Amino acid sequence: MIARPLPRRLVAGAAILIVLAAVAGPALAATPDPTLPPAWPIDTALTYRWTSGAVPPSIIKTAVNAAAADANASRRSRAPSYSYSSSAPNGVSYGPDNPCGVNGLACFRRDPAGSYWHLWFRENGHRYDWGTLTWCEMAGTPNGCYKAETITLDELGHVAGLDHHDNLSDDSDYLDAVVQTYSHAHPQTGWSASAFGRCDVATLQQIYDVASWSTPYSTCLDIPTTLALAASPTTTIGGSVTFTATLRSDGSGRLAGNPMAGRSVVLQQRSGSGWADLLTLSAGGVSGTYTAAYAPRGTQDFRAVFRKPSTEGVRTSASGGVTITVSCTSAPCPLFVGRDGHQVGGTPRWWIDTIAPLASAQR
């Protein structure tokens, strides 16, 4: 990739061992970041050390460590985690001796098959054709500086396998990703990001899977879901029926067939030509299952519904219907509910309430 200086934003970094894809044209909507294969094994712990002879100043060390913590806290996936270790095989270098190209602020190398990766940072005060590099942390955040923490987070995203985000033509989705071709300087929007954007997270989840079965899917995704409903027993004489719904993702790759725990699943009953909410199911004993006990008052159809939350990139789904047959041939039989809410036997309570006073008056 050839970097080119722009009046308002500059190249964040370049891959050296990886050939980057060309910057794509504008998309119609925000999409997950492109990838830089191959991927690390899931849950890989990546450590780094300061390179001898190119040790960063203490304030840049702090920024790098903060970015590692940012990546760990915001990846929402089983992507690599980062931490410092003086014996790490991977290095972080600072200074003029680097392969970052004529316009690079920072750059990286990675070789997942060999568990090798390395970061380089230009020195504060480096002179470019367009001007002088200033790291915000080292200069008190003047206009035009670049935040080393944000730039490091960008580079760590590359190490994990993220390519530069494809922005819309007007850059209105710039905050959807930290891993960008061009990094914003203070005080432009996005200059101080300290967490992966939703479209960074989306790709990390696609590559490495969600962190846990209850982790929300990034809103940069649009994952189908499947919902099944079972009931036991399906025939009863007025007793309780246990309903169990099973919710799973229906995406591709790592996101195929995952149990989805910690969501809201509603049990519905048929009402006329439609369906009406009856109750919210509770979490079951197995991840992705939801359960409740209910005593039907008569033969009825039931189904389960999962509604897409506004905070998650998944789709609404509904189970197929389950018919519960209530069988009753003799009293007492709790088929009826009186006006006072009590179940009664073979004679409807409303009939008792209205006829008894009349019978008393005729005596």
ChimeraX attribute file (.defattr): number of C-alpha atoms within 10 A of each C-alpha:
attribute: neighborCount
match mode: 1-to-1
recipient: residues
	/A:1	14
	/A:2	10
	/A:3	17
	/A:4	12
	/A:5	15
	/A:6	10
	/A:7	6
	/A:8	12
	/A:9	18
	/A:10	21
	/A:11	24
	/A:12	26
	/A:13	30
	/A:14	27
	/A:15	21
	/A:16	15
	/A:17	11
	/A:18	17
	/A:19	10
	/A:20	15
	/A:21	12
	/A:22	9
	/A:23	13
	/A:24	12
	/A:25	10
	/A:26	13
	/A:27	11
	/A:28	9
	/A:29	12
	/A:30	21
	/A:31	23
	/A:32	26
	/A:33	27
	/A:34	18
	/A:35	21
	/A:36	18
	/A:37	14
	/A:38	13
	/A:39	19
	/A:40	21
	/A:41	14
	/A:42	15
	/A:43	14
	/A:44	14
	/A:45	12
	/A:46	21
	/A:47	20
	/A:48	22
	/A:49	19
	/A:50	20
	/A:51	18
	/A:52	10
	/A:53	10
	/A:54	18
	/A:55	16
	/A:56	21
	/A:57	13
	/A:58	10
	/A:59	13
	/A:60	22
	/A:61	19
	/A:62	15
	/A:63	19
	/A:64	23
	/A:65	19
	/A:66	19
	/A:67	27
	/A:68	23
	/A:69	17
	/A:70	20
	/A:71	25
	/A:72	19
	/A:73	14
	/A:74	15
	/A:75	24
	/A:76	23
	/A:77	26
	/A:78	20
	/A:79	29
	/A:80	24
	/A:81	20
	/A:82	19
	/A:83	17
	/A:84	18
	/A:85	14
	/A:86	12
	/A:87	11
	/A:88	13
	/A:89	15
	/A:90	21
	/A:91	22
	/A:92	21
	/A:93	22
	/A:94	22
	/A:95	16
	/A:96	14
	/A:97	13
	/A:98	18
	/A:99	17
	/A:100	23
	/A:101	16
	/A:102	14
	/A:103	20
	/A:104	23
	/A:105	26
	/A:106	26
	/A:107	26
	/A:108	24
	/A:109	20
	/A:110	20
	/A:111	16
	/A:112	16
	/A:113	10
	/A:114	8
	/A:115	12
	/A:116	16
	/A:117	21
	/A:118	20
	/A:119	25
	/A:120	27
	/A:121	26
	/A:122	24
	/A:123	21
	/A:124	20
	/A:125	11
	/A:126	13
	/A:127	14
	/A:128	12
	/A:129	8
	/A:130	11
	/A:131	10
	/A:132	13
	/A:133	17
	/A:134	25
	/A:135	25
	/A:136	21
	/A:137	17
	/A:138	17
	/A:139	11
	/A:140	10
	/A:141	16
	/A:142	15
	/A:143	12
	/A:144	20
	/A:145	22
	/A:146	28
	/A:147	24
	/A:148	27
	/A:149	27
	/A:150	27
	/A:151	31
	/A:152	31
	/A:153	26
	/A:154	31
	/A:155	29
	/A:156	25
	/A:157	25
	/A:158	24
	/A:159	25
	/A:160	26
	/A:161	24
	/A:162	25
	/A:163	28
	/A:164	27
	/A:165	25
	/A:166	25
	/A:167	25
	/A:168	17
	/A:169	11
	/A:170	8
	/A:171	11
	/A:172	11
	/A:173	17
	/A:174	21
	/A:175	18
	/A:176	24
	/A:177	27
	/A:178	33
	/A:179	30
	/A:180	27
	/A:181	21
	/A:182	21
	/A:183	25
	/A:184	26
	/A:185	23
	/A:186	19
	/A:187	14
	/A:188	13
	/A:189	11
	/A:190	17
	/A:191	22
	/A:192	20
	/A:193	20
	/A:194	23
	/A:195	22
	/A:196	27
	/A:197	22
	/A:198	26
	/A:199	27
	/A:200	30
	/A:201	31
	/A:202	27
	/A:203	25
	/A:204	28
	/A:205	24
	/A:206	23
	/A:207	25
	/A:208	22
	/A:209	24
	/A:210	24
	/A:211	17
	/A:212	15
	/A:213	17
	/A:214	14
	/A:215	17
	/A:216	20
	/A:217	27
	/A:218	25
	/A:219	21
	/A:220	22
	/A:221	22
	/A:222	15
	/A:223	19
	/A:224	18
	/A:225	22
	/A:226	20
	/A:227	22
	/A:228	19
	/A:229	22
	/A:230	19
	/A:231	19
	/A:232	13
	/A:233	13
	/A:234	15
	/A:235	15
	/A:236	18
	/A:237	17
	/A:238	19
	/A:239	15
	/A:240	15
	/A:241	18
	/A:242	15
	/A:243	22
	/A:244	21
	/A:245	26
	/A:246	22
	/A:247	27
	/A:248	22
	/A:249	22
	/A:250	18
	/A:251	18
	/A:252	11
	/A:253	11
	/A:254	14
	/A:255	20
	/A:256	16
	/A:257	15
	/A:258	19
	/A:259	21
	/A:260	21
	/A:261	21
	/A:262	16
	/A:263	20
	/A:264	15
	/A:265	24
	/A:266	22
	/A:267	25
	/A:268	20
	/A:269	20
	/A:270	16
	/A:271	12
	/A:272	7
	/A:273	5
	/A:274	8
	/A:275	14
	/A:276	14
	/A:277	15
	/A:278	15
	/A:279	14
	/A:280	16
	/A:281	20
	/A:282	18
	/A:283	19
	/A:284	15
	/A:285	9
	/A:286	10
	/A:287	18
	/A:288	21
	/A:289	24
	/A:290	26
	/A:291	21
	/A:292	19
	/A:293	15
	/A:294	12
	/A:295	15
	/A:296	20
	/A:297	18
	/A:298	17
	/A:299	15
	/A:300	15
	/A:301	17
	/A:302	23
	/A:303	26
	/A:304	30
	/A:305	23
	/A:306	20
	/A:307	14
	/A:308	16
	/A:309	14
	/A:310	8
	/A:311	10
	/A:312	16
	/A:313	18
	/A:314	23
	/A:315	17
	/A:316	14
	/A:317	19
	/A:318	20
	/A:319	19
	/A:320	14
	/A:321	17
	/A:322	18
	/A:323	15
	/A:324	20
	/A:325	18
	/A:326	20
	/A:327	14
	/A:328	15
	/A:329	8
	/A:330	8
	/A:331	11
	/A:332	12
	/A:333	18
	/A:334	22
	/A:335	21
	/A:336	18
	/A:337	15
	/A:338	14
	/A:339	11
	/A:340	8
	/A:341	9
	/A:342	10
	/A:343	17
	/A:344	16
	/A:345	14
	/A:346	14
	/A:347	14
	/A:348	16
	/A:349	18
	/A:350	13
	/A:351	10
	/A:352	11
	/A:353	12
	/A:354	10
	/A:355	10
	/A:356	10
	/A:357	10
	/A:358	10
	/A:359	9
	/A:360	8
	/A:361	7
	/A:362	6
	/A:363	5
